[in-house]
Every structure is written in C-alpha cells, then in structure tokens.
Amino acid sequence: MIKIEHLRKEYPNVTPLEDVNVEIHDGDVISVIGPSGTGKSTLLRCINLLEKPTAGKIWIGEQEITDPKCDINKVRQKMGMVFQSFNLFGHKTVIENIMLAPMDLLGRSKQEAYDTGMRLLRTVGLSEKALNYPDELSGGQKQRIAIARTLAMDPDVILLDEPTSALDPTMVGEVQAVIRDLSKTGKTMMIVTHEMNFAKAICNRVFFMDEGGIYEDGSPEQIFEHPQREKTRRFVYRLKAIEFDIKGRSCDFPGMIGEIMAYCIRNQIERKLAGHIQLTFEEVTQLLLAALDDPRIHAVCEYSENTGIAEWTFLYNGPQFNVMASDNDLALSVLKGVTDHAAYTWLEGNEYSNQLKLINRSA
C-alpha cells in the first residue's frame, strides 16, 4: 500500500501540489487525469522521490520513504517508472538494456538476466529485436522495450508518466496493448494519461487532479459517466466554459460581450453558433436587468467539443420569474430563433432562486 499525507511540492513560481492525502491499495490500477499543469507528473515523481516533496510524508508499505534515513535506491528497486521519453542506452543492444539493471542492482547472473529479458521481450512482442540497437527501432517499439526493462526488476509498483505522449499516433495502440495486458497482472500501477478511453478501459480507479491535489477520486464509472464535481464534469465531457457574475446594473456589458467573442474564437466555435451564444446572453441579461429590482445574475455558458452544442445557465435572484414568459415579444422572438430548448426551475430558498437553461446549436 502507498499512503500519502499532506504532500506539498513547490517550485519558485508555481505550487502544483498543495495538500495531497490518499491511500493506494495493492493491486490498484489508477489512471491519473486532468488539465495540463495540475501536478499529475509531479505526483508520480514525488512518489519515487525523483522530485523531493516540499512537505508531507509518503509511505510504501510500512516504510516512510520521505524519512531522510530511508535508502530510496533500495525502495526504487521495487518501484519501476516508465517515462514519456524512452531513456534507452543507445550504445547497448535491446537485450543488454534489459539485462543491465537486474545484474547491477539485483546481483542476477548474466544467464538469468538474459532468460528473463528474452521472456519479457516475448511478452511485449519484440523478441526478434533482441540484438538491435535503439536507433533501429520505432518510437512504439522503444517504449515497449522501456516497459520490458522496467518489468525486468520485478517491481511491486509501476508508475507510467504519459507513456504514449511522445509517440506518433500510429504507434500509440501497440504500447497501450502492452499496458492493458500489464494491468491484468495484479501489480499496483499509476498511469498519467490524456487518452480518456484508454484510461477508462484499464483502471479500477481514477484520480482527477486540479486545485493543487486530487480533486475527485472514484471508479471509472463515476468519473467518466457520473462525475460528482464541476471541474471533473467539464474536463470529462470536454466542456469549455465562460461565466459572469453580474451585481447591479452598472456592469461592463460591452466588456462581457467582448469576452464572449474571444471565448468563441479561442474554442474555434463555428460562427453561426457563436452568434447564437452572444445573442442569448444579450437578450436574457437585458430582460433580467429590466425586470429585477436589485439584479444579481450568475451566467455560465458551456460549449461541448464532443457535441458542438452550447448550454447557457442563468441563475438569478428575485421573485419567481421565467424569462421565457416575459411580455417582451421582440426579445422572446430573438431568443426562440437562436435556442433549441429552454427549461426554467424555481429554486425556493436559494440565494439564486431562479434557474433558466437554454440550448444553442448552429443548425
């Protein structure tokens, strides 16, 4: 078991990990996902102390590896790591690359290391490349060799840091197939990946990382089909969001329209849909500013890259008021022309007691 308590990692200009607390059980296969820059690779590198934590403690089994007295090199013998780059020795053959660490670190005989190496090469489908040099291999083959080299140490824990990110897309599948087989062996694994379908297929647990730690921890079904938290939902469904808080009538309305235009350009939203998004915000906001005595409005637009659909959610204060039942016929005509679906809900007792959802699509 791996236990992490109050792990923090600071760099001069950024703190990717602020307070990580988690237990990883023997045999867990964990996919680590999240936006770039949220500490996914840093977490893996802290677990084997390639990065020294700023604060906090890490246990591997009963041993605290963050204790200065710990022999981390001995711990690493049972903890393999596969990097984005392959880190093979170019002057040694494939089989020599695999044999090296077991002979040097585990004291295995040359014959034993060779037999193990050939068995592992057969496992990753590359026994015929045993006498080749790394520069004679494709990127996918190099990464499979790197995995075989890691397995040669018979580690209890395997950490894989975006193992397919440096590969040509045509080579990703062959490496994923090897990792998929490896995930069935009962070894504890953590895999940082941006391949969501792959992550879902191989793991029994998912860490979604954001806000300086593990933002949501759950089963693949929970994370990918029923995420509990907002940032997880947006990431998994590939939602690009823009939101505004309007308090009173003295808001910078032209500035907000400019932000919406920039948001549409940034996310390459088709021009017609972008126009519908902007018009929806303009008309609903103007209706609310006219109708509410002390307007407080929270407006969120979420554009799905998967479906090409945008959804506006308007939360606002005041008495029960469905914008789509307004007597402003011109504004309603515009809204009905640019939206597909409207749903109003009264949220009695909430700060924002009215909720209106509107769907935009280009067609």
Secondary structure, DSSP 8 states (H G I E B T S, - for coil): -EEEEEEEE--SS--SEEEEEEEE-TT-EEEEE-STTSSHHHHHHHHTTSS--SEEEEEETTEETTSTTS-HHHHHTTEEEE-SS----TTS-HHHHHHHHHHHHH---HHHHHHHHHHHHHHTT-GGGTTS-GGGS-HHHHHHHHHHHHHTT--SEEEEESTTTTS-HHHHHHHHHHHHHHTTSS-EEEEE-S-HHHHHHH-SEEEEEETTEEEEEE-HHHHHHS--SHHHHHHHTTEEEEEEEEESS---HHHHHHHHHHHHHHTT--HHHHHHHHHHHHHHHHHHHHH-SS-EEEEEEEEETTT--EEEEEEE-SSS--GGG-S-HHHHHHHHHH-SEEEEEE-TTSSS-EEEEEEE---
